C-alpha cells in the first residue's frame, strides 16, 4: 500500500513539470512568431529593402549558430575548469593560475569577434532602413507585454537583444524572404 502511494505521489509531482515543459515548447515559438510579425509590420520593408537585408540577416544568423556550436562543444572543458576553480577556492581560498588558464582556454568562440560582427551587421543594416524604420526598431512592440517603465538602464540592452533575436529568428527570415520576392 505504501509503495503505490509513493508511486502516485511521484507521478503527481512530475505531471506539472511535464506540462510546463510541453507548454514551454509551444509557447516560445508562438512568442517568437508574434514578435517577428510585429516587427515585420512595423518595418514594412519594401522588396528592395528586403533583398538588401536578407543576406545580412542570413550571414549574422550563420555566425551566431557557429558561435553556439563552439560554446556547446567547449562546455565539458569549461565545466571541468570551473569545477576545479571551486575546488581551488575550497582548498586554498584562491583560484590557481593553471585553473584560470584552463577556464580561459575552455572559453572558445571569441565572443568579442562576434560582437564586432554584430556591430558590422548593424552598420550595414542601418543603411537599408529609413528614419521611420530605425525608430520602429526602437519602439515597435515585440510580443504581448506591458510597456516597461522608463529609466531602466537595462531596458535598452534588453530591447536591443530582443530586436536582434527577433531579426535572426526563422519566422522573421521567412517574412523577409517573402517580401524579397
C-alpha positions, 0 to 999 in steps of 0.5 A: 500500500505504501509503495503505490502511494509513493508511486502516485505521489511521484507521478503527481509531482512530475505531471506539472513539470511535464506540462510546463515543459510541453507548454514551454515548447509551444509557447516560445515559438508562438512568442517568437512568431508574434514578435517577428510579425510585429516587427515585420509590420512595423518595418514594412520593408519594401522588396528592395529593402528586403533583398538588401537585408536578407543576406545580412540577416542570413550571414549574422544568423550563420555566425551566431549558430557557429558561435553556439556550436563552439560554446556547446562543444567547449562546455565539458572543458569549461565545466571541468575548469570551473569545477576545479576553480571551486575546488581551488577556492575550497582548498586554498581560498584562491583560484590557481593560475593553471585553473584560470588558464584552463577556464580561459582556454575552455572559453572558445568562440571569441565572443568579442569577434562576434560582437564586432560582427554584430556591430558590422551587421548593424552598420550595414543594416542601418543603411537599408532602413529609413528614419521611420524604420530605425525608430520602429526598431526602437519602439515597435512592440515585440510580443504581448507585454506591458510597456516597461517603465522608463529609466531602466538602464537595462531596458535598452540592452534588453530591447536591443537583444530582443530586436536582434533575436527577433531579426535572426529568428526563422519566422522573421527570415521567412517574412523577409524572404517573402517580401524579397520576392 
